[in-house]
Amino acid sequence: MSETATFPAATTPAWTRNRWVRFAVRRGGRLLVSLWVLVTAAFLMIHLVPGDPVRAALGPTASAQLIEQTRVNLGLDGPLIEQYVRFLGGLLVGDLGTSIQYRLPAVEVIGARLPATLALGAAAFVVAVVIAVPLGAAVAVLTRRERNRAVELGFASTSVVLALIPDFVLGVALVWVFGVTLQWLPVAGASGPASYVLPVLALAVGPAAILARIVRVELLAALDADYARTARAKRLTGRRIVLRHALPNAVTAALTLGGLLLGTMIAGTVLVENVFAWPGIGGTVSGSILAKDYPVVQGIVLVLGAGVLLTNTVVDTILAVLDPRSTIGEQ
């Protein structure tokens, strides 16, 4: 009589069955891959410049000794793979190289100007949300079931036009109207709260128009959902149905787009800052490109790109907490 060997059934670790753990691994892996692509692209940027980038940065009159020393300082004196490893090692310790133009560490050059850019982008995002959510909700309520067609047409037309106007073009128009013609507001520098008004509006108007359209569409869908009909059957007031039941669900969808807009707002400040002479990284990146200051340009690309990626990850996490069915369940 033979005995049959039995083996325990293969089991997966308990932590892999937790949906939040799977979500964290999935989003974390996506973020790491995206950051690696960003870092690699920033590294290759200097090598895609036609000719000798060091010679281009220092000019034709620079001595051979200065060119060689600058090449060593920039880490461009070895094989490409060796340069890449050194570049990654520098990033891990916060070393982006030395600015050719300012003769300072690129981290210091960027760090001195980044807070002004972040403050401008964050203020513009808050203003865009404050404008978009009540505006989109009000238009949704007014135009529900094909009422007030004139309001719907006017809102749709105006929001499309505002969304299509580049922020720097809007900034120039605001400078002309409120700074030059009316002389109500300052048009250059960051001299106080009043100096924020025009650049914040230039950055916020377009995203606010886009968000307002999304809020309106989502709120109209929410008001026709089953839970809204149930609330009306319970004779709840229309205001309570909108504010307590429909609007939170509508804002959840707008939050995803809002997070994407926040990242693009911070990146979009580059042009707006040049219009308003804002002391952020906008003027720095323009001057660095003209001066061929590659370490600073690489650093700004990395900072802005990483900011967009991290913002999207944070928004995904917030959305997962607010509505787990929309994100956590993804495989």
Protein Blocks (a to p, Z undefined) as FASTA:
>chain_A
ZZddddddddddfklmpmklmmmmmmmmmmmmmmmmmmmmmmmmmmmpgcjfklmmnopk
bcfklmmmmmmmnopabcfklmmmmmmmmmmnopabjafklopafklmmmmmmmmmmmmm
mmmmmmmmmmmmmmmmmmmmmmgghiakllmmmmmmmmmmmmmpcfklmmmmmmmmmmmm
nomaccedjfbjklmmmmmmmmmmmmmmmmmmmmmmmmmmmmmmmklmmmmmnopafklm
mmmmmmmmmmmmmmmmmmmmmmmmmmmmmmmmmmnopabfklmmmmmmmnopaklmmmmm
mmmmmmmmmmmmmmmmmmmmmmmmlmmmpZZ
